[in-house]
Amino acid sequence: MNQTHDKIKASYFSESSFKVTCLAKWHHLLGMYYVTIMVG
């Protein structure tokens, strides 16, 4: 039971960190796009 809970927690953590990475990349791209528009 406890082992299964740890497994679920680990998979959820890796999934959420993956989502955070994707969000960070998108945020970075949008930021560069915004700067390009503002400067240009």
C-alpha positions as CSV (number, residue, x, y, z in Angstrom):
1,M,0.0,0.0,0.0
2,N,2.7,2.5,1.1
3,Q,4.9,1.6,-1.9
4,T,2.0,2.2,-4.3
5,H,1.4,5.6,-2.8
6,D,5.0,6.5,-3.2
7,K,4.9,5.4,-6.8
8,I,1.8,7.5,-7.5
9,K,3.4,10.5,-5.7
10,A,6.6,10.1,-7.8
11,S,4.8,9.9,-11.1
12,Y,2.6,12.9,-10.2
13,F,5.7,14.9,-9.2
14,S,7.6,14.1,-12.4
15,E,4.4,14.9,-14.5
16,S,3.9,18.3,-12.7
17,S,7.6,19.2,-13.1
18,F,7.3,18.4,-16.8
19,K,4.2,20.7,-17.0
20,V,6.2,23.5,-15.2
21,T,9.0,23.1,-17.7
22,C,6.6,23.4,-20.6
23,L,5.0,26.4,-19.0
24,A,8.4,28.0,-18.5
25,K,9.4,27.4,-22.1
26,W,6.1,28.9,-23.3
27,H,6.5,31.9,-21.0
28,H,10.0,32.4,-22.3
29,L,8.8,32.3,-25.9
30,L,5.9,34.7,-25.3
31,G,8.3,37.0,-23.4
32,M,10.7,37.1,-26.4
33,Y,7.8,37.6,-28.8
34,Y,6.4,40.4,-26.7
35,V,9.8,42.1,-26.5
36,T,10.3,41.8,-30.2
37,I,6.9,43.5,-30.9
38,M,7.6,46.2,-28.3
39,V,11.1,47.0,-29.6
40,G,10.2,46.6,-33.3
